[in-house]
């Protein structure tokens, strides 16, 4: 669970190193503009009252120069200096970082210069200029997409004006058919194009940003889809809040941010949409291109779907540990079909003689896993053997390789009884439960607010689903682990604590506040590191690992959303090269980006704890900052 900021920043009034990893619990009560101590412990910030929708919606529109950049026309007085800069730099440097074309808005001028650079030969461009040309091409592509959508909107408006019944569904079908014929599209693709056009018609700022090259078509589609549950005023307020940050977010990050914001603005609308869509719940089957088949459940109840997914993963991992061949993805699929077909998952276990003979033998999918075996990751931490180490095959719902819960979360069985000690235990594989890493604001957990939670690997969950999962986790008894994260006013983690014993039943508010006050917090430093948490060993101990994963909740590579619980804890400066085992030199990296860091041309530094600066082979740098929590 996540608590709002304490009255003092970490370390205030404490000796150096106090409260680090098992030190005394911090005093969270104190004066802060009438800050209420009980509200702090209960997870309520009296300053949080939701967004000012009218204020956001009524903000002044950005100036043309601010929105579109500088694209001088033939009569522009500044054109001479701009053109001279391009002529002086030459095409090989004009697109470089800081060059005259770096911020040029899309249009005829940028298109002509990009075409000239391409015609002159891309081999003449430096790596830096080549990246700049890629950026320019993306801006031009977004501009063209905006023009296409604007043209579709104009055609749609013409046909609606010509129709005697503009609101009739047949009119939309006819417009879609006209687009399909003109653009050689399937009916479904034409419907999607028309739908996106109409969705963006109520989000004019998003369409303008697309025309300006600030966001691409994929991001515009995310805005349209995620804001569909809100009315026009709220949707435009949410778009105004996130458009400034959208260019620096991947579509996955943008979708999660928008979904979280929508849950905060109008949770009731989200719940209504979920309930309405539940009527479309179904199971779909379709052929794969390979000749195999796909099977999927759609519009399922979130808590049940999460629990089912985790249960499939738990059974697959038990099979893998018992020597079943194949990677975790393959075993998950086999368990999924076995359960639905009425077969006992234990039928997937190898015969005793083949299990002993094949243990440790490599397969076409990688090293075979044997029961209880482990390997040492590059950071020295133990991890299960086999494909479970491959981050490219980690599906949503895979538990941590170390079995630890996500920071600021409750973790435990999602469904079913406690996990047996082995596949052959009483109840068998079919009775295994799963493990959920749930992060939930304390106010929502206590039923005092409807702020969304999040499940590792799945993203935001509405408050009702989160409370449902929290109740299931609490029912897990000793199998559930609890973690509490205090946050600063900027949303970053300030302190972290772990507990095996739960806080008691939901109705016992005094008991829950007492439970929170009894926790022993480890402070998370911001700014220069005091090295108070440094340990001499190569492998970080559990308290230090928990702090790092609370500070950086996902892989610390730009744009990566792999949960930290599924990542290696990497020494930024290698331990054998003098790197510290300390918060200022540790960060979670998924296996893919761990390999990227070690590849030629890449450099990584951590100037402050949790702030990582990646420099790519082309010379440009990208900064990742500590994760933020919603409280």
PyMOL commands that set and color helices and strands:
alter all, ss='L'
color gray80, all
select helices_A, chain A and resi 37-42+53-57+64-68+79-89+91-94+108-120+122-124+127-162+169-183+187-201+204-211+217-226+232-246+251-265+267-280+302-321+328-341+345-348+352-358+386-389+391-393+429-431+442-445+463-474+477-479+509-518+542-551+564-566+575-577+583-585+591-598
alter helices_A, ss='H'
color red, helices_A
select strands_A, chain A and resi 2-3+282-287+293-298+374-376+382-384+409-413+435-439+453-455+459-461+481-487+493-499+522-523+568-571+586-589+603-608+611-615+621-624
alter strands_A, ss='S'
color yellow, strands_A
deselect
rebuild
show_as cartoon
